[in-house]
Amino acid sequence: MARVAERVPDMPVDDIVLLRLLHIVNAGLDQSEERWLKPYKLGNSEFRTLMMLYSSAEQQAHPSDLCQWASQKPTNMTRIIDTLLERGLVTRRPSDADRRRIILEVTPEGSRLVRTLLPEVRPNVQALFHHFSRSEYRQLAGLLEKLLRNLDAMDPVQE
């Protein structure tokens, strides 16, 4: 970064270093989650989508809602949903209100997997934050929420 700063004097070096650290942390989290989920034959995207459905009030949602919640493009969400369907973790059916819309719903097998998986990965998640004081934990959460609000303000979701 020092060489870049010499070549581009107005470069916001501290901001770029922080951004790079966030990217490295994100990549590390993705790799860790992939390892934790591998015994269950799930990838990060499949797990997150299953959890979005599982945590919804009726354990169901429309694919377009999932795309928005997960910041996924429809093509990629279709691949994720197809994987969950093949595993028998979700079902797909037409909406009663609008037969053109699809509803995805967690199956009993999907619910069992979530109830099995979550206690298994909990120690790994807790280990990530083990050395944070309660104050540091709250501060990090607040700062990340603030960063997310800034990001949303810069690039509002297109509907």
Sine and cosine of phi, psi and omega as CSV:
sin_phi,cos_phi,sin_psi,cos_psi,sin_omega,cos_omega
0.00,0.00,-0.52,0.86,0.00,-1.00
-0.88,0.47,-0.67,0.75,0.01,-1.00
-0.91,0.41,-0.65,0.76,0.02,-1.00
-0.90,0.43,-0.68,0.73,0.01,-1.00
-0.89,0.46,-0.56,0.83,0.07,-1.00
-0.91,0.41,-0.63,0.78,-0.06,-1.00
-0.99,0.17,-0.48,0.88,0.00,-1.00
-0.78,-0.63,1.00,0.04,-0.14,-0.99
-0.84,0.54,-0.51,0.86,-0.04,-1.00
-1.00,0.03,0.21,0.98,-0.05,-1.00
-0.91,0.41,0.79,-0.62,0.03,-1.00
-0.98,0.18,0.98,0.20,-0.15,-0.99
-0.83,0.55,-0.73,0.68,-0.03,-1.00
-0.87,0.49,-0.66,0.75,0.02,-1.00
-0.90,0.44,-0.67,0.75,-0.03,-1.00
-0.93,0.36,-0.63,0.77,0.06,-1.00
-0.89,0.46,-0.70,0.72,0.02,-1.00
-0.89,0.45,-0.68,0.74,0.04,-1.00
-0.87,0.49,-0.68,0.73,0.02,-1.00
-0.89,0.45,-0.66,0.75,0.05,-1.00
-0.87,0.49,-0.66,0.75,0.03,-1.00
-0.89,0.46,-0.65,0.76,0.05,-1.00
-0.89,0.45,-0.67,0.74,0.00,-1.00
-0.91,0.42,-0.69,0.72,0.04,-1.00
-0.88,0.47,-0.70,0.71,0.00,-1.00
-0.87,0.50,-0.70,0.71,0.02,-1.00
-0.89,0.45,-0.66,0.75,0.03,-1.00
-0.90,0.43,-0.65,0.76,0.04,-1.00
-0.90,0.43,-0.69,0.72,0.03,-1.00
-0.86,0.51,-0.71,0.71,0.00,-1.00
-0.90,0.44,-0.67,0.74,0.02,-1.00
-0.90,0.44,-0.72,0.69,0.01,-1.00
-0.87,0.49,-0.65,0.76,0.04,-1.00
-0.86,0.51,-0.67,0.74,0.04,-1.00
-0.89,0.45,-0.69,0.72,-0.02,-1.00
-0.91,0.42,-0.55,0.83,-0.08,-1.00
-1.00,0.02,-0.28,0.96,-0.08,-1.00
-0.82,0.58,-0.69,0.72,0.02,-1.00
-0.87,0.50,-0.36,0.93,-0.02,-1.00
-0.99,-0.15,0.07,1.00,0.01,-1.00
0.83,0.56,0.68,0.73,0.06,-1.00
-0.82,-0.58,0.58,-0.81,0.17,-0.99
-0.99,-0.11,0.17,-0.99,0.00,-1.00
-0.81,0.58,-0.74,0.67,-0.07,-1.00
-0.90,0.44,-0.67,0.75,0.02,-1.00
-0.91,0.41,-0.68,0.73,0.01,-1.00
-0.89,0.46,-0.73,0.68,-0.02,-1.00
-0.89,0.46,-0.65,0.76,0.01,-1.00
-0.91,0.41,-0.71,0.71,0.05,-1.00
-0.86,0.51,-0.67,0.75,0.00,-1.00
-0.93,0.37,-0.57,0.82,0.06,-1.00
-0.89,0.45,-0.68,0.74,0.04,-1.00
-0.92,0.38,-0.72,0.70,-0.05,-1.00
-0.88,0.48,-0.59,0.80,-0.08,-1.00
-1.00,0.05,-0.13,0.99,0.03,-1.00
-0.96,0.28,0.37,-0.93,-0.10,-0.99
-0.80,0.59,-0.71,0.70,-0.05,-1.00
-0.98,-0.22,0.14,0.99,-0.10,-1.00
0.81,0.58,0.66,0.75,0.02,-1.00
-0.45,-0.89,0.33,-0.94,0.02,-1.00
-0.23,-0.97,0.26,-0.97,0.11,-0.99
-1.00,0.08,0.56,-0.83,0.04,-1.00
-0.81,0.58,-0.60,0.80,0.00,-1.00
-0.90,0.44,-0.59,0.81,0.07,-1.00
-0.90,0.44,-0.68,0.73,0.01,-1.00
-0.88,0.47,-0.65,0.76,0.05,-1.00
-0.84,0.54,-0.72,0.69,-0.03,-1.00
-0.91,0.40,-0.74,0.67,-0.04,-1.00
-0.90,0.44,-0.58,0.81,-0.08,-1.00
-0.99,-0.13,-0.01,1.00,-0.07,-1.00
0.80,0.59,0.73,0.68,0.01,-1.00
-0.91,-0.41,0.51,-0.86,0.10,-0.99
-0.98,0.22,0.48,-0.88,-0.02,-1.00
-0.81,0.59,-0.63,0.78,0.00,-1.00
-0.88,0.48,-0.71,0.71,0.00,-1.00
-0.94,0.35,-0.61,0.79,0.03,-1.00
-0.90,0.44,-0.61,0.80,0.05,-1.00
-0.86,0.50,-0.68,0.73,0.03,-1.00
-0.89,0.46,-0.69,0.72,0.00,-1.00
-0.89,0.46,-0.73,0.68,-0.01,-1.00
-0.89,0.46,-0.68,0.74,0.02,-1.00
-0.85,0.52,-0.65,0.76,0.03,-1.00
-0.89,0.46,-0.71,0.70,0.00,-1.00
-0.91,0.41,-0.60,0.80,0.05,-1.00
-0.90,0.43,-0.72,0.70,0.01,-1.00
-0.86,0.51,-0.58,0.81,0.01,-1.00
-0.99,0.17,-0.14,0.99,-0.03,-1.00
0.96,0.26,0.38,0.92,-0.03,-1.00
-1.00,0.00,-0.36,0.93,0.07,-1.00
-0.65,-0.76,0.32,-0.95,0.13,-0.99
-0.87,-0.50,0.31,-0.95,0.02,-1.00
-0.78,-0.63,0.73,-0.68,0.03,-1.00
-0.51,-0.86,0.36,-0.93,0.06,-1.00
-0.94,0.35,0.51,-0.86,0.05,-1.00
-0.95,0.32,0.63,-0.78,0.08,-1.00
-0.93,0.37,-0.56,0.83,-0.04,-1.00
-0.97,0.26,-0.58,0.82,-0.04,-1.00
-0.53,-0.85,0.97,-0.23,-0.11,-0.99
-0.87,0.49,-0.28,0.96,0.02,-1.00
-0.98,0.21,-0.35,0.94,-0.02,-1.00
-1.00,-0.06,0.55,-0.83,-0.01,-1.00
-0.97,-0.23,0.59,-0.81,0.12,-0.99
-0.89,-0.45,0.75,-0.66,0.10,-1.00
-0.97,-0.24,0.64,-0.77,-0.05,-1.00
-0.64,-0.77,0.62,-0.79,0.03,-1.00
-0.94,0.34,0.71,-0.71,0.06,-1.00
-1.00,0.06,0.23,-0.97,0.11,-0.99
-0.83,0.56,-0.60,0.80,0.05,-1.00
-0.90,0.43,-0.65,0.76,0.05,-1.00
-0.89,0.45,-0.67,0.74,0.04,-1.00
-0.90,0.44,-0.68,0.74,0.03,-1.00
-0.88,0.48,-0.67,0.74,0.00,-1.00
-0.88,0.47,-0.71,0.71,0.01,-1.00
-0.88,0.48,-0.72,0.69,-0.02,-1.00
-0.91,0.41,-0.44,0.90,0.07,-1.00
-0.99,0.16,-0.71,0.71,-0.12,-0.99
-0.94,0.35,-0.71,0.71,-0.10,-0.99
-0.84,0.54,-0.74,0.67,0.04,-1.00
-0.89,0.45,-0.48,0.88,0.00,-1.00
-0.95,0.32,-0.60,0.80,-0.04,-1.00
-1.00,-0.01,-0.24,0.97,-0.03,-1.00
-0.79,0.61,-0.72,0.70,0.01,-1.00
-0.87,0.50,-0.56,0.83,0.04,-1.00
-0.92,0.39,-0.69,0.72,0.01,-1.00
-0.90,0.43,-0.71,0.71,0.00,-1.00
-0.89,0.46,-0.58,0.81,0.00,-1.00
-0.90,0.44,-0.50,0.87,0.03,-1.00
-0.87,0.50,-0.58,0.81,-0.12,-0.99
-0.94,-0.35,0.15,0.99,-0.10,-1.00
-0.81,0.58,-0.65,0.76,-0.08,-1.00
-1.00,-0.01,0.15,0.99,0.06,-1.00
-1.00,0.00,0.72,-0.70,0.17,-0.99
-0.95,0.33,0.25,-0.97,0.02,-1.00
-0.86,0.51,-0.63,0.78,0.01,-1.00
-0.91,0.42,-0.71,0.71,0.02,-1.00
-0.89,0.45,-0.64,0.77,0.00,-1.00
-0.87,0.49,-0.76,0.64,0.01,-1.00
-0.89,0.46,-0.63,0.77,0.00,-1.00
-0.91,0.42,-0.71,0.70,0.02,-1.00
-0.87,0.48,-0.72,0.70,0.01,-1.00
-0.86,0.51,-0.71,0.71,0.00,-1.00
-0.90,0.44,-0.67,0.74,0.00,-1.00
-0.92,0.38,-0.64,0.77,0.03,-1.00
-0.92,0.38,-0.62,0.79,0.07,-1.00
-0.89,0.45,-0.65,0.76,0.03,-1.00
-0.90,0.43,-0.68,0.74,0.04,-1.00
-0.88,0.48,-0.66,0.75,0.02,-1.00
-0.90,0.44,-0.65,0.76,0.06,-1.00
-0.88,0.47,-0.67,0.75,0.04,-1.00
-0.88,0.48,-0.69,0.73,0.01,-1.00
-0.89,0.45,-0.70,0.71,0.04,-1.00
-0.88,0.48,-0.64,0.77,-0.01,-1.00
-0.92,0.39,-0.55,0.83,0.01,-1.00
-0.96,0.26,-0.59,0.81,-0.13,-0.99
-0.68,-0.73,0.97,0.26,-0.04,-1.00
-0.87,0.49,0.55,-0.83,0.01,-1.00
-0.90,0.44,0.75,-0.66,0.04,-1.00
-1.00,0.01,0.79,-0.61,0.00,-1.00
-0.95,-0.30,0.00,0.00,0.00,0.00
